[in-house]
Amino acid sequence: MLRLVRENLWPFVIALGLHVALIAVLLVGMDSAPLPRVDEAGADQVRIVQARAVRERDIVAEMRRIQERERRRRVRERERQRRLEEQARRARQARLREQRRLAALRKRQAEQRRRLRQQRAREAALRRQSLAEERRLARLRKQRQQAEKQRQAAAKRLAELRAKKAAEERRAREAAARRRREAEMRRAMEAEERARRAARQKQLLSLRQKYMLRIHDAVKRHWRRPPSVRKGDTCVVLVRQIPGGEVVSVNVTKCTGNAVAFQRSVRTAVLKASPLPPPPDPAVFDRDIRFTFNPEN
């Protein structure tokens, strides 16, 4: 009902206004009609009542006609709405049927494409299998041919191998004899080299002892005995030099007796002895020298 009123608002307002106007006319006519005098004839009163009755019947008839027209209009409107809703419902059903038909069609097409792909895949697999079988047969034929060639070449190689083996055995015997001779010569040379190295080491050891003795004597020549140093006192001297004998640093440790005075005197003597004596052989030169200073030696 509310939807019909909203959709037909202006016709409803007009009908309502007409009804209100008719009722107002009726009420005004009834109020404005002059009251009959008491002394008027009864006929006038009857005519007035009849006129009022006629106006009331006309108004009621008009209202009924308006209501009937409004009812028929509402009936037509409901029928029209029903037809529209029916058409919409049929359109929705048709759209749903079409959608289902299209979905089924797409599904059938997808299934056909899938089957076609499977068929193509099977055909491709069969082709690959056929090609693989042909290649396998070709390989077998080739292998048989190669095997026959290998069998024919085997006898030839066997004879060659026997001859080669005899030659290799002969060469092996000759090589073994040669290796024995070379080993004997190598052992002799190694023994000679060891003897030479031992002699060189002995020579270098003697030269190093002489070199240390010369350095000790050079330091001793420049040493001045402090009064507190007793007979038998010694110090361990660590000297760093550069090629040419120049002293770079001196460290005196493990001194006996009056260590401070003894250390100072030994350090002064080493610095005065710089440059130190040259080595008798460059092989015995060492940048870092360690010796025990004993003034009694």
Protein Blocks (a to p, Z undefined) as FASTA:
>chain_A
ZZmmmmmmmmmmmmmmmmmmmmmmmmmmmmmpccddfkbcfklmmmmmmmmmmmmmmmmm
mmmmmmmmmmmmmmmmmmmmmmmmmmmmmmmmmmmmmmmmmmmmmmmmmmmmmmmmmmmm
mmmmmmmmmmmmmmmmmmmmmmmmmmmmmmmmmmmmmmmmmmmmmmmmmmmmmmmmmmmm
mmmmmmmmmmmmmmmmmmmmmmmmmmmmmmmmmmmmmmmmmpccdfklcghiacdddddd
dehiiafbdcdehiehjlklmmmmmmmmmmmmpccdddfbfklgcfbdcddddfkZZ
